[in-house]
Amino acid sequence: MKQKENGHEKSEGSDLETNIMRCLREASEPLFPARIAELLGTGEKSVQRALGHLAKARKLRRAGGGKFVVSHRCR
């Protein structure tokens, strides 16, 4: 779903992706999708979908064991 903000369309997913990136940057260790969802107060499925998009864009990477971290180039 898209929302209008300042006359521009804005995807709700992009807000979630921004919040995920902030959450991972502030974390002291790699995080599981469930923990990210808990910290952000959103659904785990939505977080998993956004993590997939961010990983594909190489903004974050899988740290092993199902956890994620911000990619070095996006810190």
PAMARVO-688290 format. One record per residue (C-alpha): residue number from 1; residue in one letter; x, y, z. Coordinates in steps of 0.05 Angstrom, whole numbers, padded with zeros to 5 digits. Example, Ala and Ser with C-alpha at 12.3 -4.5 7.8 and 13.67 -1.06 7.14 Angstrom:
residues 2
{1,A,{00246,-00090,00156}} {2,S,{00273,-00021,00143}} 
//
This chain:
residues 75
{1,M,{00000,00000,00000}} {2,K,{00024,00070,-00015}} {3,Q,{00012,00134,00023}} {4,K,{00019,00206,00001}} {5,E,{00070,00247,00039}} {6,N,{00087,00318,00018}} {7,G,{00055,00305,-00049}} {8,H,{00097,00242,-00062}} {9,E,{00077,00170,-00059}} {10,K,{00112,00133,-00004}} {11,S,{00112,00058,00005}} {12,E,{00097,00031,00075}} {13,G,{00150,-00021,00062}} {14,S,{00203,00032,00055}} {15,D,{00186,00058,00125}} {16,L,{00193,-00012,00152}} {17,E,{00259,-00022,00116}} {18,T,{00285,00044,00144}} {19,N,{00264,00023,00214}} {20,I,{00297,-00045,00205}} {21,M,{00362,-00013,00183}} {22,R,{00360,00034,00243}} {23,C,{00345,-00024,00290}} {24,L,{00403,-00066,00263}} {25,R,{00451,-00006,00266}} {26,E,{00434,00006,00339}} {27,A,{00439,-00068,00358}} {28,S,{00502,-00093,00392}} {29,E,{00496,-00160,00357}} {30,P,{00462,-00193,00297}} {31,L,{00387,-00201,00306}} {32,F,{00335,-00254,00288}} {33,P,{00275,-00230,00246}} {34,A,{00229,-00246,00305}} {35,R,{00269,-00200,00351}} {36,I,{00268,-00144,00300}} {37,A,{00193,-00152,00294}} {38,E,{00186,-00150,00369}} {39,L,{00229,-00087,00376}} {40,L,{00191,-00052,00320}} {41,G,{00122,-00076,00343}} {42,T,{00105,-00105,00275}} {43,G,{00091,-00173,00244}} {44,E,{00147,-00222,00233}} {45,K,{00124,-00239,00162}} {46,S,{00129,-00166,00142}} {47,V,{00199,-00162,00173}} {48,Q,{00221,-00225,00137}} {49,R,{00196,-00197,00070}} {50,A,{00232,-00131,00082}} {51,L,{00296,-00166,00103}} {52,G,{00294,-00204,00037}} {53,H,{00290,-00139,-00001}} {54,L,{00345,-00107,00039}} {55,A,{00390,-00168,00031}} {56,K,{00378,-00169,-00044}} {57,A,{00397,-00095,-00046}} {58,R,{00460,-00113,-00006}} {59,K,{00441,-00064,00049}} {60,L,{00446,-00119,00100}} {61,R,{00473,-00190,00103}} {62,R,{00457,-00255,00135}} {63,A,{00503,-00266,00195}} {64,G,{00490,-00341,00201}} {65,G,{00440,-00378,00244}} {66,G,{00383,-00338,00215}} {67,K,{00408,-00271,00241}} {68,F,{00419,-00207,00202}} {69,V,{00468,-00149,00206}} {70,V,{00478,-00084,00167}} {71,S,{00526,-00092,00110}} {72,H,{00593,-00057,00119}} {73,R,{00579,-00009,00062}} {74,C,{00515,00016,00095}} {75,R,{00540,00031,00165}} 
//
